[in-house]
Amino acid sequence: KLAITAIQEAFREICRLEKLMSILIPDSEISKINQAAGKDHVPVSKVLLTVLQRSLFWS
């Protein structure tokens, strides 16, 4: 039962992150950034900012 709960929580977290970072979801934060590229600033969540900063660090 504990394993099932952990798996369910993991899938919820994956879905939450996908809603922020999917290029296939038009209103995701990443899609909004791409749509505004070179035109405007886009506010992002703390979570996405952290992911982007770490991505730049490790790239």
GIJOTA-V717430 format. One record per residue. PHI is phi in degrees with one decimal (999 if undefined). PSI is psi in whole degrees, 0 to 359 (NA if undefined). D_FIRST is the distance of its C-alpha to the first C-alpha in whole Angstrom. Layout:
BEGIN
phi: (PHI | PHI)
psi: (PSI | PSI)
d_first: (D_FIRST | D_FIRST)
END
This chain:
BEGIN
phi: (999 | -62.6 | -64.7 | -63.2 | -61.9 | -63.9 | -64.6 | -62.5 | -64.3 | -62.6 | -65.5 | -61.9 | -66.2 | -60.9 | -62.9 | -62.5 | -68.4 | -61.9 | -63.6 | -81.5 | -116.3 | -77.7 | -80.2 | -91.3 | -101.1 | -56.9 | -103.4 | -71.8 | -61.6 | -64.3 | -61.9 | -64.7 | -62.4 | -62.9 | -66.2 | -96.6 | -53.3 | 75.6 | -116.5 | -154.0 | -82.4 | -128.6 | -69.6 | -128.3 | -71.8 | -60.9 | -62.0 | -65.6 | -58.5 | -62.3 | -61.3 | -65.3 | -63.1 | -67.4 | -62.7 | -64.2 | -60.2 | -86.6 | -83.7)
psi: (320 | 320 | 319 | 317 | 317 | 319 | 317 | 318 | 320 | 316 | 323 | 318 | 319 | 316 | 319 | 315 | 324 | 321 | 332 | 321 | 4 | 133 | 350 | 349 | 111 | 330 | 17 | 160 | 320 | 317 | 320 | 321 | 313 | 320 | 329 | 4 | 125 | 1 | 319 | 161 | 149 | 122 | 140 | 160 | 162 | 323 | 311 | 320 | 316 | 315 | 315 | 318 | 316 | 325 | 316 | 319 | 315 | 353 | NA)
d_first: (0 | 4 | 5 | 5 | 6 | 9 | 10 | 11 | 12 | 14 | 15 | 17 | 19 | 20 | 21 | 23 | 25 | 26 | 27 | 29 | 30 | 31 | 34 | 34 | 33 | 36 | 35 | 33 | 34 | 35 | 37 | 39 | 40 | 41 | 43 | 45 | 46 | 49 | 50 | 48 | 45 | 42 | 39 | 36 | 33 | 32 | 29 | 32 | 34 | 32 | 31 | 35 | 36 | 34 | 35 | 39 | 38 | 37 | 39)
END
